[in-house]
Amino acid sequence: MDENAYIIEALAGVLYLPVAARLLWQATKTGQAPERFLGATFGLYGISYILFELPELYDLGSLGTALYFLGRFALDAGTYLIALFTRRVFRPRDGWAEGVNMFVGFLFVAGLALSALQGDWEGSGLDGVGFWLEWLGQLIPCVWVCAEGALHYKLSERRRGLGLSDVATSHRFLLWSLFGFAQIGATVSILPLYIAYERDGYISTSMDAMLGGFELLSIAVVWMVFYPPAGYRRWLEHASGDLGAHEGT
Protein backbone atom coordinates (compact mmCIF):
# COMPACT_ATOMS: atom_id res chain seq x y z
CA MET A 1 0.00 0.00 0.00
CA ASP A 2 1.31 3.49 -0.78
CA GLU A 3 2.16 5.45 2.34
CA ASN A 4 -0.40 8.16 1.54
CA ALA A 5 -3.13 5.85 0.30
CA TYR A 6 -6.63 6.31 1.77
CA ILE A 7 -5.96 9.96 2.74
CA ILE A 8 -8.62 11.50 0.47
CA GLU A 9 -10.99 8.60 0.97
CA ALA A 10 -10.57 8.89 4.74
CA LEU A 11 -11.30 12.62 4.51
CA ALA A 12 -14.57 11.84 2.75
CA GLY A 13 -15.39 9.30 5.45
CA VAL A 14 -14.79 11.88 8.18
CA LEU A 15 -17.01 14.44 6.42
CA TYR A 16 -19.92 12.04 5.92
CA LEU A 17 -20.85 11.98 9.61
CA PRO A 18 -21.21 15.75 10.30
CA VAL A 19 -23.13 16.22 7.04
CA ALA A 20 -25.38 13.31 8.03
CA ALA A 21 -25.97 14.81 11.48
CA ARG A 22 -26.87 18.19 9.96
CA LEU A 23 -29.33 16.63 7.48
CA LEU A 24 -30.99 14.43 10.10
CA TRP A 25 -31.31 17.37 12.48
CA GLN A 26 -32.93 19.42 9.73
CA ALA A 27 -35.29 16.52 8.97
CA THR A 28 -36.55 16.58 12.56
CA LYS A 29 -37.61 20.19 12.03
CA THR A 30 -38.94 20.01 8.47
CA GLY A 31 -40.27 16.46 8.42
CA GLN A 32 -39.06 16.18 4.83
CA ALA A 33 -38.09 12.80 3.38
CA PRO A 34 -35.10 13.96 1.23
CA GLU A 35 -33.16 15.19 4.27
CA ARG A 36 -34.06 12.06 6.22
CA PHE A 37 -33.07 9.59 3.49
CA LEU A 38 -29.82 11.29 2.52
CA GLY A 39 -28.92 12.00 6.15
CA ALA A 40 -29.29 8.29 6.90
CA THR A 41 -27.36 7.43 3.72
CA PHE A 42 -24.38 9.57 4.68
CA GLY A 43 -24.56 8.35 8.28
CA LEU A 44 -24.37 4.74 7.13
CA TYR A 45 -21.52 5.60 4.76
CA GLY A 46 -19.61 7.17 7.64
CA ILE A 47 -20.23 4.13 9.84
CA SER A 48 -19.04 1.84 7.05
CA TYR A 49 -15.74 3.74 6.89
CA ILE A 50 -15.23 3.26 10.62
CA LEU A 51 -15.94 -0.46 10.33
CA PHE A 52 -13.63 -0.79 7.32
CA GLU A 53 -10.75 1.08 8.96
CA LEU A 54 -10.76 -0.54 12.41
CA PRO A 55 -9.24 -3.84 11.17
CA GLU A 56 -6.58 -1.80 9.33
CA LEU A 57 -5.62 0.09 12.47
CA TYR A 58 -5.76 -2.73 15.00
CA ASP A 59 -5.06 -6.44 14.95
CA LEU A 60 -8.55 -7.72 15.71
CA GLY A 61 -8.18 -11.24 14.35
CA SER A 62 -11.44 -12.84 13.24
CA LEU A 63 -13.38 -9.87 14.66
CA GLY A 64 -11.85 -7.73 11.91
CA THR A 65 -13.50 -9.91 9.26
CA ALA A 66 -16.88 -9.55 10.98
CA LEU A 67 -16.47 -5.76 11.19
CA TYR A 68 -15.60 -5.59 7.51
CA PHE A 69 -18.73 -7.55 6.63
CA LEU A 70 -20.82 -5.21 8.77
CA GLY A 71 -19.19 -2.31 6.94
CA ARG A 72 -20.37 -3.76 3.65
CA PHE A 73 -23.87 -4.10 5.07
CA ALA A 74 -23.86 -0.44 6.19
CA LEU A 75 -22.62 0.69 2.78
CA ASP A 76 -25.29 -1.34 0.97
CA ALA A 77 -28.03 -0.09 3.29
CA GLY A 78 -26.98 3.50 2.65
CA THR A 79 -27.02 2.96 -1.10
CA TYR A 80 -30.45 1.32 -0.89
CA LEU A 81 -31.72 4.50 0.76
CA ILE A 82 -30.67 6.41 -2.38
CA ALA A 83 -33.12 4.22 -4.30
CA LEU A 84 -35.83 4.97 -1.73
CA PHE A 85 -35.00 8.68 -1.98
CA THR A 86 -35.28 8.60 -5.77
CA ARG A 87 -38.64 6.85 -5.69
CA ARG A 88 -40.02 9.24 -3.04
CA VAL A 89 -38.80 12.42 -4.74
CA PHE A 90 -39.14 11.61 -8.45
CA ARG A 91 -41.53 8.64 -8.84
CA PRO A 92 -43.91 8.56 -5.85
CA ARG A 93 -46.88 7.35 -7.94
CA ASP A 94 -45.15 4.92 -10.30
CA GLY A 95 -45.50 1.25 -9.44
CA TRP A 96 -42.44 0.26 -11.45
CA ALA A 97 -40.27 2.39 -9.13
CA GLU A 98 -41.19 0.12 -6.22
CA GLY A 99 -40.14 -2.81 -8.42
CA VAL A 100 -36.72 -1.20 -8.89
CA ASN A 101 -36.35 -0.85 -5.12
CA MET A 102 -37.25 -4.49 -4.60
CA PHE A 103 -34.78 -5.60 -7.28
CA VAL A 104 -31.97 -3.55 -5.71
CA GLY A 105 -32.77 -5.05 -2.32
CA PHE A 106 -32.65 -8.54 -3.81
CA LEU A 107 -29.24 -7.84 -5.36
CA PHE A 108 -27.83 -6.75 -2.01
CA VAL A 109 -29.20 -9.73 -0.10
CA ALA A 110 -28.09 -12.20 -2.78
CA GLY A 111 -24.68 -10.58 -3.15
CA LEU A 112 -23.93 -10.58 0.57
CA ALA A 113 -25.21 -14.12 1.03
CA LEU A 114 -23.34 -15.63 -1.91
CA SER A 115 -20.04 -13.96 -1.07
CA ALA A 116 -20.38 -15.17 2.53
CA LEU A 117 -21.08 -18.72 1.37
CA GLN A 118 -17.96 -18.52 -0.80
CA GLY A 119 -15.91 -17.33 2.19
CA ASP A 120 -15.38 -13.85 0.72
CA TRP A 121 -16.52 -11.85 3.76
CA GLU A 122 -14.73 -8.74 2.57
CA GLY A 123 -16.54 -8.80 -0.77
CA SER A 124 -13.45 -8.05 -2.83
CA GLY A 125 -13.26 -11.23 -4.90
CA LEU A 126 -13.88 -10.19 -8.50
CA ASP A 127 -14.25 -13.82 -9.55
CA GLY A 128 -17.30 -14.34 -7.33
CA VAL A 129 -20.92 -13.92 -8.46
CA GLY A 130 -21.73 -12.34 -5.09
CA PHE A 131 -19.35 -9.45 -5.72
CA TRP A 132 -20.98 -8.54 -9.02
CA LEU A 133 -24.53 -8.81 -7.69
CA GLU A 134 -23.66 -6.51 -4.80
CA TRP A 135 -21.79 -4.10 -7.06
CA LEU A 136 -24.74 -3.94 -9.48
CA GLY A 137 -27.02 -3.22 -6.53
CA GLN A 138 -24.75 -0.32 -5.60
CA LEU A 139 -24.65 1.02 -9.16
CA ILE A 140 -28.37 1.00 -10.05
CA PRO A 141 -29.54 3.59 -7.45
CA CYS A 142 -26.74 5.95 -8.52
CA VAL A 143 -27.60 5.67 -12.22
CA TRP A 144 -31.29 6.08 -11.39
CA VAL A 145 -30.95 9.32 -9.42
CA CYS A 146 -28.55 10.69 -12.05
CA ALA A 147 -30.99 9.92 -14.88
CA GLU A 148 -34.03 11.26 -13.00
CA GLY A 149 -32.22 14.49 -12.13
CA ALA A 150 -31.17 15.02 -15.76
CA LEU A 151 -34.65 14.21 -17.09
CA HIS A 152 -36.44 16.51 -14.65
CA TYR A 153 -33.87 19.25 -15.30
CA LYS A 154 -34.68 19.08 -19.01
CA LEU A 155 -38.44 19.16 -18.30
CA SER A 156 -38.02 22.03 -15.86
CA GLU A 157 -36.04 24.04 -18.41
CA ARG A 158 -38.89 23.61 -20.90
CA ARG A 159 -41.37 24.78 -18.27
CA ARG A 160 -39.10 27.68 -17.42
CA GLY A 161 -39.22 28.76 -21.05
CA LEU A 162 -43.01 28.96 -20.67
CA GLY A 163 -42.77 30.86 -17.40
CA LEU A 164 -43.97 27.85 -15.36
CA SER A 165 -40.76 27.18 -13.46
CA ASP A 166 -37.71 29.05 -12.22
CA VAL A 167 -33.93 28.82 -12.33
CA ALA A 168 -33.62 27.54 -8.75
CA THR A 169 -35.90 24.58 -9.43
CA SER A 170 -34.07 23.66 -12.63
CA HIS A 171 -30.68 23.82 -10.96
CA ARG A 172 -31.87 21.74 -8.03
CA PHE A 173 -32.68 18.93 -10.47
CA LEU A 174 -29.30 19.45 -12.15
CA LEU A 175 -27.56 19.12 -8.79
CA TRP A 176 -29.35 15.84 -8.09
CA SER A 177 -28.10 14.57 -11.44
CA LEU A 178 -24.58 15.66 -10.52
CA PHE A 179 -24.92 13.88 -7.17
CA GLY A 180 -25.85 10.68 -9.01
CA PHE A 181 -22.90 11.15 -11.36
CA ALA A 182 -20.51 11.49 -8.41
CA GLN A 183 -21.94 8.34 -6.83
CA ILE A 184 -21.58 6.48 -10.15
CA GLY A 185 -17.96 7.59 -10.33
CA ALA A 186 -17.27 6.34 -6.81
CA THR A 187 -18.95 3.00 -7.50
CA VAL A 188 -17.16 2.44 -10.80
CA SER A 189 -13.83 3.50 -9.25
CA ILE A 190 -13.97 0.47 -6.98
CA LEU A 191 -13.34 -1.83 -9.94
CA PRO A 192 -9.87 -0.62 -11.01
CA LEU A 193 -8.97 -0.26 -7.33
CA TYR A 194 -9.76 -3.92 -6.59
CA ILE A 195 -8.17 -5.08 -9.85
CA ALA A 196 -4.96 -3.25 -8.97
CA TYR A 197 -5.05 -4.65 -5.44
CA GLU A 198 -5.36 -8.22 -6.73
CA ARG A 199 -2.55 -7.63 -9.23
CA ASP A 200 -0.09 -5.58 -7.16
CA GLY A 201 -1.16 -6.27 -3.57
CA TYR A 202 -1.57 -2.60 -2.59
CA ILE A 203 -3.72 0.49 -3.15
CA SER A 204 -2.05 3.46 -4.84
CA THR A 205 -2.54 7.09 -3.82
CA SER A 206 -3.90 7.92 -7.28
CA MET A 207 -6.56 5.21 -6.97
CA ASP A 208 -7.54 6.53 -3.56
CA ALA A 209 -7.71 10.08 -4.92
CA MET A 210 -10.05 9.02 -7.71
CA LEU A 211 -12.48 7.25 -5.37
CA GLY A 212 -12.28 9.83 -2.59
CA GLY A 213 -12.62 12.70 -5.06
CA PHE A 214 -15.96 11.41 -6.32
CA GLU A 215 -17.16 10.94 -2.74
CA LEU A 216 -16.14 14.49 -1.80
CA LEU A 217 -17.97 15.77 -4.87
CA SER A 218 -21.18 14.03 -3.80
CA ILE A 219 -20.88 15.60 -0.33
CA ALA A 220 -20.33 19.05 -1.85
CA VAL A 221 -23.34 18.69 -4.16
CA VAL A 222 -25.69 17.68 -1.35
CA TRP A 223 -24.43 20.64 0.68
CA MET A 224 -25.19 22.91 -2.28
CA VAL A 225 -28.75 21.55 -2.49
CA PHE A 226 -29.66 21.96 1.17
CA TYR A 227 -27.29 24.73 2.27
CA PRO A 228 -26.51 26.84 -0.85
CA PRO A 229 -23.77 29.41 -0.22
CA ALA A 230 -24.61 33.11 -0.42
CA GLY A 231 -22.84 33.61 -3.76
CA TYR A 232 -24.81 30.82 -5.37
CA ARG A 233 -28.10 32.18 -3.99
CA ARG A 234 -27.27 35.63 -5.36
CA TRP A 235 -26.50 34.14 -8.76
CA LEU A 236 -29.85 32.35 -8.81
CA GLU A 237 -31.68 35.53 -7.85
CA HIS A 238 -29.80 37.46 -10.54
CA ALA A 239 -30.58 34.82 -13.17
CA SER A 240 -34.27 34.81 -12.18
CA GLY A 241 -34.35 38.60 -12.36
CA ASP A 242 -32.79 38.64 -15.81
CA LEU A 243 -35.34 36.07 -17.01
CA GLY A 244 -38.24 38.07 -15.57
CA ALA A 245 -37.00 41.26 -17.24
CA HIS A 246 -36.59 39.42 -20.55
CA GLU A 247 -40.12 38.01 -20.37
CA GLY A 248 -41.53 41.43 -19.56
CA THR A 249 -40.15 42.98 -22.75
C-alpha positions as CSV (number, residue, x, y, z in Angstrom):
1,M,0.0,0.0,0.0
2,D,1.3,3.5,-0.8
3,E,2.2,5.5,2.3
4,N,-0.4,8.2,1.5
5,A,-3.1,5.8,0.3
6,Y,-6.6,6.3,1.8
7,I,-6.0,10.0,2.7
8,I,-8.6,11.5,0.5
9,E,-11.0,8.6,1.0
10,A,-10.6,8.9,4.7
11,L,-11.3,12.6,4.5
12,A,-14.6,11.8,2.8
13,G,-15.4,9.3,5.4
14,V,-14.8,11.9,8.2
15,L,-17.0,14.4,6.4
16,Y,-19.9,12.0,5.9
17,L,-20.9,12.0,9.6
18,P,-21.2,15.7,10.3
19,V,-23.1,16.2,7.0
20,A,-25.4,13.3,8.0
21,A,-26.0,14.8,11.5
22,R,-26.9,18.2,10.0
23,L,-29.3,16.6,7.5
24,L,-31.0,14.4,10.1
25,W,-31.3,17.4,12.5
26,Q,-32.9,19.4,9.7
27,A,-35.3,16.5,9.0
28,T,-36.5,16.6,12.6
29,K,-37.6,20.2,12.0
30,T,-38.9,20.0,8.5
31,G,-40.3,16.5,8.4
32,Q,-39.1,16.2,4.8
33,A,-38.1,12.8,3.4
34,P,-35.1,14.0,1.2
35,E,-33.2,15.2,4.3
36,R,-34.1,12.1,6.2
37,F,-33.1,9.6,3.5
38,L,-29.8,11.3,2.5
39,G,-28.9,12.0,6.2
40,A,-29.3,8.3,6.9
41,T,-27.4,7.4,3.7
42,F,-24.4,9.6,4.7
43,G,-24.6,8.4,8.3
44,L,-24.4,4.7,7.1
45,Y,-21.5,5.6,4.8
46,G,-19.6,7.2,7.6
47,I,-20.2,4.1,9.8
48,S,-19.0,1.8,7.1
49,Y,-15.7,3.7,6.9
50,I,-15.2,3.3,10.6
51,L,-15.9,-0.5,10.3
52,F,-13.6,-0.8,7.3
53,E,-10.7,1.1,9.0
54,L,-10.8,-0.5,12.4
55,P,-9.2,-3.8,11.2
56,E,-6.6,-1.8,9.3
57,L,-5.6,0.1,12.5
58,Y,-5.8,-2.7,15.0
59,D,-5.1,-6.4,14.9
60,L,-8.6,-7.7,15.7
61,G,-8.2,-11.2,14.3
62,S,-11.4,-12.8,13.2
63,L,-13.4,-9.9,14.7
64,G,-11.9,-7.7,11.9
65,T,-13.5,-9.9,9.3
66,A,-16.9,-9.5,11.0
67,L,-16.5,-5.8,11.2
68,Y,-15.6,-5.6,7.5
69,F,-18.7,-7.6,6.6
70,L,-20.8,-5.2,8.8
71,G,-19.2,-2.3,6.9
72,R,-20.4,-3.8,3.7
73,F,-23.9,-4.1,5.1
74,A,-23.9,-0.4,6.2
75,L,-22.6,0.7,2.8
76,D,-25.3,-1.3,1.0
77,A,-28.0,-0.1,3.3
78,G,-27.0,3.5,2.6
79,T,-27.0,3.0,-1.1
80,Y,-30.5,1.3,-0.9
81,L,-31.7,4.5,0.8
82,I,-30.7,6.4,-2.4
83,A,-33.1,4.2,-4.3
84,L,-35.8,5.0,-1.7
85,F,-35.0,8.7,-2.0
86,T,-35.3,8.6,-5.8
87,R,-38.6,6.9,-5.7
88,R,-40.0,9.2,-3.0
89,V,-38.8,12.4,-4.7
90,F,-39.1,11.6,-8.4
91,R,-41.5,8.6,-8.8
92,P,-43.9,8.6,-5.9
93,R,-46.9,7.4,-7.9
94,D,-45.1,4.9,-10.3
95,G,-45.5,1.3,-9.4
96,W,-42.4,0.3,-11.4
97,A,-40.3,2.4,-9.1
98,E,-41.2,0.1,-6.2
99,G,-40.1,-2.8,-8.4
100,V,-36.7,-1.2,-8.9
101,N,-36.4,-0.8,-5.1
102,M,-37.3,-4.5,-4.6
103,F,-34.8,-5.6,-7.3
104,V,-32.0,-3.5,-5.7
105,G,-32.8,-5.0,-2.3
106,F,-32.6,-8.5,-3.8
107,L,-29.2,-7.8,-5.4
108,F,-27.8,-6.7,-2.0
109,V,-29.2,-9.7,-0.1
110,A,-28.1,-12.2,-2.8
111,G,-24.7,-10.6,-3.1
112,L,-23.9,-10.6,0.6
113,A,-25.2,-14.1,1.0
114,L,-23.3,-15.6,-1.9
115,S,-20.0,-14.0,-1.1
116,A,-20.4,-15.2,2.5
117,L,-21.1,-18.7,1.4
118,Q,-18.0,-18.5,-0.8
119,G,-15.9,-17.3,2.2
120,D,-15.4,-13.9,0.7
121,W,-16.5,-11.9,3.8
122,E,-14.7,-8.7,2.6
123,G,-16.5,-8.8,-0.8
124,S,-13.4,-8.0,-2.8
125,G,-13.3,-11.2,-4.9
126,L,-13.9,-10.2,-8.5
127,D,-14.2,-13.8,-9.5
128,G,-17.3,-14.3,-7.3
129,V,-20.9,-13.9,-8.5
130,G,-21.7,-12.3,-5.1
131,F,-19.3,-9.4,-5.7
132,W,-21.0,-8.5,-9.0
133,L,-24.5,-8.8,-7.7
134,E,-23.7,-6.5,-4.8
135,W,-21.8,-4.1,-7.1
136,L,-24.7,-3.9,-9.5
137,G,-27.0,-3.2,-6.5
138,Q,-24.7,-0.3,-5.6
139,L,-24.7,1.0,-9.2
140,I,-28.4,1.0,-10.1
141,P,-29.5,3.6,-7.5
142,C,-26.7,5.9,-8.5
143,V,-27.6,5.7,-12.2
144,W,-31.3,6.1,-11.4
145,V,-30.9,9.3,-9.4
146,C,-28.5,10.7,-12.1
147,A,-31.0,9.9,-14.9
148,E,-34.0,11.3,-13.0
149,G,-32.2,14.5,-12.1
150,A,-31.2,15.0,-15.8
151,L,-34.7,14.2,-17.1
152,H,-36.4,16.5,-14.7
153,Y,-33.9,19.2,-15.3
154,K,-34.7,19.1,-19.0
155,L,-38.4,19.2,-18.3
156,S,-38.0,22.0,-15.9
157,E,-36.0,24.0,-18.4
158,R,-38.9,23.6,-20.9
159,R,-41.4,24.8,-18.3
160,R,-39.1,27.7,-17.4
161,G,-39.2,28.8,-21.0
162,L,-43.0,29.0,-20.7
163,G,-42.8,30.9,-17.4
164,L,-44.0,27.9,-15.4
165,S,-40.8,27.2,-13.5
166,D,-37.7,29.0,-12.2
167,V,-33.9,28.8,-12.3
168,A,-33.6,27.5,-8.8
169,T,-35.9,24.6,-9.4
170,S,-34.1,23.7,-12.6
171,H,-30.7,23.8,-11.0
172,R,-31.9,21.7,-8.0
173,F,-32.7,18.9,-10.5
174,L,-29.3,19.4,-12.1
175,L,-27.6,19.1,-8.8
176,W,-29.4,15.8,-8.1
177,S,-28.1,14.6,-11.4
178,L,-24.6,15.7,-10.5
179,F,-24.9,13.9,-7.2
180,G,-25.8,10.7,-9.0
181,F,-22.9,11.2,-11.4
182,A,-20.5,11.5,-8.4
183,Q,-21.9,8.3,-6.8
184,I,-21.6,6.5,-10.1
185,G,-18.0,7.6,-10.3
186,A,-17.3,6.3,-6.8
187,T,-18.9,3.0,-7.5
188,V,-17.2,2.4,-10.8
189,S,-13.8,3.5,-9.3
190,I,-14.0,0.5,-7.0
191,L,-13.3,-1.8,-9.9
192,P,-9.9,-0.6,-11.0
193,L,-9.0,-0.3,-7.3
194,Y,-9.8,-3.9,-6.6
195,I,-8.2,-5.1,-9.9
196,A,-5.0,-3.3,-9.0
197,Y,-5.0,-4.6,-5.4
198,E,-5.4,-8.2,-6.7
199,R,-2.5,-7.6,-9.2
200,D,-0.1,-5.6,-7.2
201,G,-1.2,-6.3,-3.6
202,Y,-1.6,-2.6,-2.6
203,I,-3.7,0.5,-3.1
204,S,-2.1,3.5,-4.8
205,T,-2.5,7.1,-3.8
206,S,-3.9,7.9,-7.3
207,M,-6.6,5.2,-7.0
208,D,-7.5,6.5,-3.6
209,A,-7.7,10.1,-4.9
210,M,-10.0,9.0,-7.7
211,L,-12.5,7.3,-5.4
212,G,-12.3,9.8,-2.6
213,G,-12.6,12.7,-5.1
214,F,-16.0,11.4,-6.3
215,E,-17.2,10.9,-2.7
216,L,-16.1,14.5,-1.8
217,L,-18.0,15.8,-4.9
218,S,-21.2,14.0,-3.8
219,I,-20.9,15.6,-0.3
220,A,-20.3,19.1,-1.9
221,V,-23.3,18.7,-4.2
222,V,-25.7,17.7,-1.3
223,W,-24.4,20.6,0.7
224,M,-25.2,22.9,-2.3
225,V,-28.7,21.6,-2.5
226,F,-29.7,22.0,1.2
227,Y,-27.3,24.7,2.3
228,P,-26.5,26.8,-0.8
229,P,-23.8,29.4,-0.2
230,A,-24.6,33.1,-0.4
231,G,-22.8,33.6,-3.8
232,Y,-24.8,30.8,-5.4
233,R,-28.1,32.2,-4.0
234,R,-27.3,35.6,-5.4
235,W,-26.5,34.1,-8.8
236,L,-29.9,32.3,-8.8
237,E,-31.7,35.5,-7.8
238,H,-29.8,37.5,-10.5
239,A,-30.6,34.8,-13.2
240,S,-34.3,34.8,-12.2
241,G,-34.3,38.6,-12.4
242,D,-32.8,38.6,-15.8
243,L,-35.3,36.1,-17.0
244,G,-38.2,38.1,-15.6
245,A,-37.0,41.3,-17.2
246,H,-36.6,39.4,-20.6
247,E,-40.1,38.0,-20.4
248,G,-41.5,41.4,-19.6
249,T,-40.2,43.0,-22.7
